[in-house]
Amino acid sequence: MNAQLFSRGTYLMQLREEYETIYQANEVTGKALKMKAEYRPRLEERVVAAQMAVEAGTAAEVQRNRRRELEVQLQWSNMKETKQVGRQPCRL
């Protein structure tokens, strides 16, 4: 009988230790979730700001590329104009 009580008591102590471990882990998890919930709005704002920066950078890159294209077209236009002016007979 004593062996059964000792065995039962040991079992109950192990259950209590496991319960306490689970309870502590649950508290830690709850704190972590609360902290993440508090930081989420700030992170979302940062994501939006980063997305806007990427969009602005992309738009700027498109404008730079367009400017380069126009500069090349202008150079070709100037070269054509120079050739045409050079071919015209000289009028006195």
HELIX and SHEET records of a PDB file:
HELIX    1   1 ASN A    2  ARG A   87  1                                  86    
END                                                                             
